[in-house]
Amino acid sequence: MKLPPYTAICTPQALTRIRLVIGVFDSGVGGLTVLAALRRRLPEADLLYLGDTARVPYGTRSPETVRRYAARCASALHTQGIRALVVACNTATAHALDSLQQAAAAASIPVIGVVEPGVEAAAAVTRGSVAIIGTEGTIRAGIYQKALTSLGYRVQAQACPLFVSLAEEGWTQDPVAQLVATRYLAHLDADTVILGCTHYPLLRGVIQRVLPTARLVDSAEATARATARILGEVKGQGRTRFLVTDNLDRFRTVGQRFLGVAPDPVELVDLPDPAGPFALHLAAEAPA
């Protein structure tokens, strides 16, 4: 698949001449799996993570609402001086990636979503049939299905909304998780399965037990690989900061299950209306 058009205006050579802070946002804690993968791939990069915990979940919101929330997140990170943006949320990628890329192009900021890297990774290993599992919003958007079908694969899709709660509760090896996974997934017969939600890597074990012959594709790892490929060598101090819009203590507690250590330092912030290029693009998109 072709890389997004922003690679033509934001080359690795140009990006490495400035201090590169990579902004990462998600509706809550799930995007921490993407953050962890970015840490492994780009250990010297400075990372700024925003969890929009006041508005979680995005997966059940309308496309218009998701685009508004995503614009607020991107704008808030832009004001913090980021030079690249990773949308670590499948639902936000499905509904808002195009609009974010168009807005960020004015500031020469590359925007990387999680869907295209996941599709590329699945295409590299599948024998012809791919299943996508994700939130209701991601599955309803159909962006994975459209991309995979265009490549000639047989596609199945399954929403697994309870997986998010199981991951955040830490019930990843619990018998309840096994029962839920069986209920959701037992009917799938694809040779490759994309974990189309950033919470789902925590449930990889039970998913694999239900689908023992399937290749599981982790969209978080795929996104980190794509980001490293697009940005090239990234120099920095390897620091990570965290911003949340609500419930700081819960973010620390649940975030430890995703990172292995408690997220720190964490700052509680509010998200004002979008400003700069994100405000202009949102206004242009609004119905007359």
N, C-alpha and C positions, 0 to 999 in steps of 0.2 A: 504493500500500500504506500501511496505517496505521503511524504511528510507534509505537515501543514505549511501554508504559505509564509508564515512568519519567519521561517528559517532563512529566507532570502534577505531579510532586512536585519536580522539579529544573528550574525555569524558567531561561532565560537571565538574567533580571533578578536572581534569587536567587544564581545562580552568580557573577555579576560583582561581587557585593559582597564576595567573599572572594578571597584569592590562589589562583588556580586553577592547580594543577599537574595536567597530564594524564598519567596512567600508560598505558604501552603495553607489551603483552607478546606474545611469540611464542616458539616452541620454539627458535629460533636467530636467524639473520640475516635471514630472509625478510621479517620484519615491518619491516625498515628501509625498504622501499619505502613502507609506510604512514607511517612516521615522516617520511620525506622529503616526502610529499604533505601531511602535517599542517604541516610547517614552511612550506611554500609558502602554504597556506590561512590559517594562524594564526601569522604570523611573530612576534607578541609573546608567544605562549604559552610557558610553561615546561613542558618535556617530560621525562619520566623513562622510559627504555626498559629493559625487562628481557628478556634473551635466555636462555632456559632451556637453555643449550648442553650441560649435563650429561645431559639427558634427550632431546635431539633424536635422531630425528625423532618427532613426534607422529603423523604420517600413517599409521604402521603399527601404532599401539597400539589396544587395545580402548577402547570408549567409557568404561568405568568408570575405566580408567587415565588417560585424557585428562582426565576430570572431576577426578580427584584432583590431577593436575599443575596444572591450571588454577586450582584452589582455592588451591594453594600460591603460585602466581604472584600471584594477585589479593590474597591476604592479605599477602604481602611488600610489595607496592606500597602497600597500605592503611596499613601501619605507617610508610611513608615520608611519609604525609600527602597522598596524592593526593586530588583532588576530582572526578575523572572518570576512567573507565577505557575504553581501546580494546583490544579483543581482536583483535590484528593477526595472527590465525592462522585460516585457514579451518577446519581440523580442530577446533580448540578452540571456535570459534564453533558449528560443527555439533553438537558433543556437549555443550558446557558453558555456552552463553550463557544459557539459561533459568535454570539453577541459580545462575550468577553474578549475574544481574539480581535474583533473589529475595533472595539474601544481601546484596547491596550496597544494596538498598532500605532496609534498616535503618539504614544510615549516610548515606542520601540521596545516594548516589554513582551517577550515570548510567553505564550500561555499554553501549557500542556495539560491535557485531560487524561482520564484513566481509561477511556473506552478504546480508542484506536490502538494504544499499546497492547491492551488485552486481546484485541482481535488479531493483531500481528503475531502475538505469541501463540495463540491458538492455531492460526494458519500454518505456523512452522511445524506443528506436531500432529495435527489431526489427520486421520485417514479418510475423512469425508463427512463426518457427522459431529456437530458441536451443539452442546446445550449451554445456555446462559442462565444462571441463577442470580437473583438480585432482589432488590426491594420492589414494592408494587409500582413506584414511580418509574424506576429504571426499566422494568419489564413493559409497562404500559407505553413508555416513550418509543420502544421498538428500535432504538438506534443500533443496538448490537445485532438484532435480527436482520435489519436492513443491510448492514455492512457484511455480515456473514453470508447472507443469501446472494448478495452481489458477487461474492467470490465463488459461488457454485456449491456451497455446502448445504447439507440437510440440517435444519436448525430446529431445536426445541427450546422452549423458554419456560421458566418456573419461578414465580415469586415465592420467597421464603421469609416473610416478615418477622416471624418469631426468632429467627437466627440472631437478630440484632440484640434482643433482650437476653438471650442465652449467653452470647459473648460478653455482654457488659456485666452480667451477674457472675461470670466466671464458671458457668455450668457447661464447659466445653467438653468434658468427658463424662458428664452425668448421664445416667440411663434415660432421663427425660430428653436430653439432647439427641440421643440415639433414636428414640421413638419419634421425635419431631422430624429428624432427618429422613427416617424411613418413610414417614407419611408424605413428606414433600417430594422425595427423590426416587423412590423405588421404581416408579414407572418409566424413568428415563433410560434410554438405551444408546446414548451418544458415546462415541469413543473418547471425546474430549469435553471437559466441563470448565467453563470460565467462572471463576468466583467473582461475580460482578457486584460485589459490595465489599467495602474495605473491612467490615467486621468478619467476613466469612473465613479468612485465613486462620482465625483462632479455632474454627470448627473443622479444620481440614481433616483431622483424624476420623471424626464420625462420618463426615461426608465420604471419605475414601472407603470406610467400612461398608457403607450402603452401596457404593459404586466401585467395587474393588478393581475393575479392569479399566476404569476411565483415567485418562490423564487430566490432572487438575492444573489449571492455569491461574496463577495468582496475579490479578491485575495490579496489585501494589508493586510487586517485584518488576513486572513488565513496565510500569510507569517510571520507576527509578532507572531502569536501563535506558528507556527512551530519553529521559531527561539528561542523563549523562552523555548520551550520543549527541543530542542537540546542542548542549551547552559546552561540550568539550571539557578541557581541564579547568577546574574551578579552584581558585586560591582564596583562602580566607583563614579564619582562626578556628574553624570547626565548632563555633558556638551555636546553641539552639535556645531560642526564647519562645514562650507560649503566651497567647492571649486567649481569653474566653469571655463570652458575653453573659454568663450566668453560672452559678453553682460551682465556684472554684474548688471547693473541697471534694465534691464528687468527681470533678475532672481529674484531680490528683489521684484519687483512689482507683477509679476505673481505668485511668490512663496507665497506671502501673501494670495492669494486666496486658496491655497492648505493647508497652515499651520494655517491660522487665524491670524498669525503675520508675519512680514517681517523676512526672514531668516537673521540671524546675529550671529557671524561675518562671512563675505564672503570674500574669497580671489580668485583673478584671477590667474590661473595657466596654464602652457602649459603641454602637455602630450608627453614626449619623447618616443623613441622606448622602447618596453618592455625590462625589465632587469630581471636578476635572473631566477627563475624557469619558469616564464612566457615567457621569451625570448627563453629559451631552448626548451620549449614545442611547441612554435609557429614555431621554426625552424624545429623541428621534423615533424610537420604537413605539412610543405611546400612541394609541389610537386618537385620531383627530376628534 
